[in-house]
């Protein structure tokens, strides 16, 4: 055998055919399967948690009240240790009162306010001259926005607890007769205030209006919890 043939045999014996590179498609597909599996497991877990959870209204109110205390704060008139012991409903009432005070005090500086009925009823006394132009029915500038903000606060409150607003205008030492009051300035003014609240979305059932003796030149806005879900006054069809 020649040297050339020996070298050829050695080269053939040591020849290693090229190996194909492993495809990356298999690994990519496996990763996708793992990702989808984890996603489905998490989805099933949250569906299970939702199915066994039962919302409790009182717990929700308590949690919301605690969040309001932590992030928004309640009335400065209530000590911090007292705030911690308030129930969820009481916390919501204090938060609602604090929001109303901010709206009224911003629009009407030095407005008079007081709380009655064990802290559940909040009343503001506003001079009529701050709302209406002298001797007329036209609202002063920027008072539309003020009444809109009050209506918005009342609507938000009613999403949790039924709350009413009572609007009374003082007419002096004695009430006018029914004939005089129907066409009187005070009656028309209180009706305009009620119409504005209704136009902003406050239900009629949450609004009551009227005239009262004394406090001539003042309008009183009172906010309080509705004691029942029944009518405050008899429906018109039952009066006939």
C-alpha positions in Angstrom: 0.0 0.0 0.0 1.4 3.3 -1.0 1.9 6.2 1.4 -0.9 8.1 -0.4 -3.4 5.4 0.2 -2.4 5.1 3.9 -2.9 8.9 4.4 -6.3 8.7 2.7 -7.4 5.9 5.0 -6.3 7.8 8.1 -8.1 10.9 7.0 -11.3 8.9 6.3 -11.0 7.2 9.7 -10.7 10.4 11.6 -13.5 12.2 9.6 -16.4 13.2 11.8 -19.6 14.2 9.9 -21.0 17.7 10.9 -23.7 17.6 13.6 -26.9 19.6 13.1 -27.4 22.4 15.6 -30.2 21.8 18.0 -33.4 23.6 17.1 -34.6 26.4 19.5 -38.2 25.8 18.6 -38.6 23.1 21.1 -37.4 25.2 24.0 -39.5 28.1 23.0 -42.6 26.0 22.9 -41.9 24.6 26.3 -41.5 28.0 27.8 -44.8 29.1 26.4 -46.6 26.0 27.8 -45.1 26.7 31.3 -46.2 30.3 31.2 -49.7 29.5 30.1 -49.9 26.8 32.9 -48.8 29.3 35.6 -51.3 31.8 34.3 -54.2 29.3 34.4 -53.2 28.2 37.9 -53.2 31.8 39.2 -56.5 32.4 37.5 -58.0 29.4 39.1 -56.7 30.5 42.5 -58.3 33.9 42.3 -61.6 32.4 41.1 -61.5 30.2 44.1 -60.8 33.1 46.5 -63.7 35.1 45.0 -66.1 32.1 45.2 -65.5 31.6 49.0 -65.5 35.3 49.9 -68.8 36.8 51.2 -68.9 40.6 51.3 -70.1 42.0 54.6 -71.5 45.6 54.5 -70.4 46.4 58.0 -66.9 45.2 57.4 -66.7 47.2 54.2 -67.8 50.3 56.0 -65.3 49.7 58.7 -62.4 49.2 56.3 -63.4 52.3 54.2 -63.7 54.3 57.4 -60.2 53.3 58.5 -58.8 54.2 55.0 -60.5 57.6 55.2 -58.9 58.3 58.6 -55.5 57.2 57.4 -55.5 59.1 54.1 -58.1 61.9 54.3 -58.5 62.5 58.0 -61.7 63.3 60.0 -62.8 66.4 61.8 -60.1 68.1 63.8 -62.7 68.5 66.6 -62.5 64.7 67.3 -59.4 63.6 69.3 -57.3 60.9 67.6 -57.9 58.3 70.3 -61.7 58.8 69.8 -61.4 58.4 66.0 -59.8 55.0 66.5 -62.9 53.7 68.5 -65.5 55.0 66.0 -67.5 52.4 64.1 -67.4 52.2 60.3 -70.7 54.1 60.0 -69.6 56.8 62.4 -66.3 57.2 60.5 -68.3 57.6 57.3 -70.5 60.3 58.9 -67.5 62.2 60.2 -65.8 62.1 56.8 -69.0 63.3 55.1 -69.3 66.2 57.6 -65.6 67.1 57.0 -66.2 67.2 53.3 -69.3 69.4 53.6 -67.5 71.8 55.9 -64.7 72.2 53.4 -67.2 72.9 50.6 -69.2 75.5 52.7 -66.3 77.2 54.3 -64.5 77.6 50.9 -67.6 79.2 49.3 -69.0 81.1 52.3 -66.2 82.3 54.6 -67.2 82.4 58.3 -70.3 80.3 57.7 -72.0 79.1 60.9 -72.3 75.3 61.4 -73.4 73.1 64.3 -73.9 69.4 64.9 -77.0 68.0 66.6 -78.8 64.7 67.2 -75.7 63.0 68.8 -73.4 64.1 66.0 -75.5 62.7 63.1 -77.1 66.0 61.9 -75.0 68.8 60.5 -76.5 72.2 59.9 -75.1 75.3 58.0 -76.7 78.7 58.3 -75.9 80.9 55.3 -77.0 84.5 54.8 -79.4 84.7 51.8 -77.3 87.7 50.5 -74.4 85.3 50.0 -76.5 83.1 47.6 -78.9 85.4 45.9 -78.6 88.8 44.4 -80.4 91.5 46.4 -84.2 91.2 46.3 -84.2 88.7 43.4 -84.1 85.1 42.5 -80.8 85.1 40.6 -77.9 83.3 42.2 -74.7 85.1 42.7 -71.6 84.4 40.7 -69.8 81.1 41.5 -72.7 79.9 43.7 -73.8 77.5 41.0 -70.5 75.6 41.5 -70.9 75.7 45.3 -74.4 74.1 45.1 -73.1 71.6 42.6 -70.3 70.6 44.9 -72.8 70.2 47.8 -75.0 68.0 45.5 -72.0 65.9 44.5 -71.1 65.3 48.1 -74.7 64.3 49.0 -74.9 61.9 46.0 -71.6 60.2 47.0 -72.8 59.8 50.5 -76.1 58.2 49.4 -74.2 55.5 47.7 -73.4 54.1 51.1 -76.0 55.5 53.5 -79.4 57.1 52.8 -78.9 60.8 53.7 -81.3 63.7 53.2 -80.9 67.5 53.0 -83.4 69.9 54.5 -83.5 73.5 53.2 -85.3 76.0 55.4 -85.5 79.8 54.9 -86.3 82.0 57.9 -89.1 84.5 57.3 -89.1 86.5 60.6 -91.4 86.4 63.7 -94.3 84.6 62.0 -95.0 82.4 59.0 -97.0 83.9 56.1 -100.4 82.5 55.1 -100.5 79.7 52.6 -101.6 82.2 49.8 -98.8 84.6 50.5 -96.2 82.0 50.9 -97.0 80.4 47.6 -96.0 83.5 45.7 -93.5 84.9 48.2 -89.8 85.6 47.6 -88.7 83.1 50.3 -90.8 80.3 48.8 -89.5 80.9 45.3 -85.9 81.0 46.6 -86.1 77.7 48.5 -87.7 76.2 45.4 -84.8 77.3 43.2 -82.3 75.7 45.6 -84.2 72.4 45.5 -84.5 72.5 41.7 -80.7 73.0 41.5 -80.1 69.9 43.6 -82.5 67.9 41.6 -80.9 69.0 38.3 -77.5 67.7 39.6 -79.0 64.3 40.2 -80.1 64.4 43.9 -83.3 62.4 44.1 -86.4 64.3 45.2 -86.9 61.8 48.1 -83.7 63.1 49.6 -84.7 66.8 49.6 -87.2 68.6 51.8 -87.8 72.3 51.8 -89.8 74.8 53.8 -90.1 78.1 55.6 -89.6 78.6 59.4 -90.2 81.3 61.9 -87.2 83.5 63.0 -83.8 83.8 61.4 -85.0 86.3 58.8 -82.4 86.5 56.0 -80.8 83.1 56.7 -81.1 79.8 54.9 -80.4 76.6 56.8 -79.0 73.5 55.1 -79.3 70.4 57.3 -77.9 67.0 56.4 -79.0 63.9 58.3 -79.5 60.2 58.0 -82.9 59.1 56.7 -84.6 57.3 59.5 -86.7 55.0 57.2 -87.0 54.2 53.6 -90.7 55.4 53.5 -92.0 58.7 52.3 -91.4 61.7 54.5 -94.7 63.1 53.2 -97.8 61.4 51.7 -97.6 61.0 48.0 -99.9 63.3 46.0 -102.1 60.5 44.8 -102.9 59.4 48.4 -104.0 62.9 49.3 -106.8 63.0 46.8 
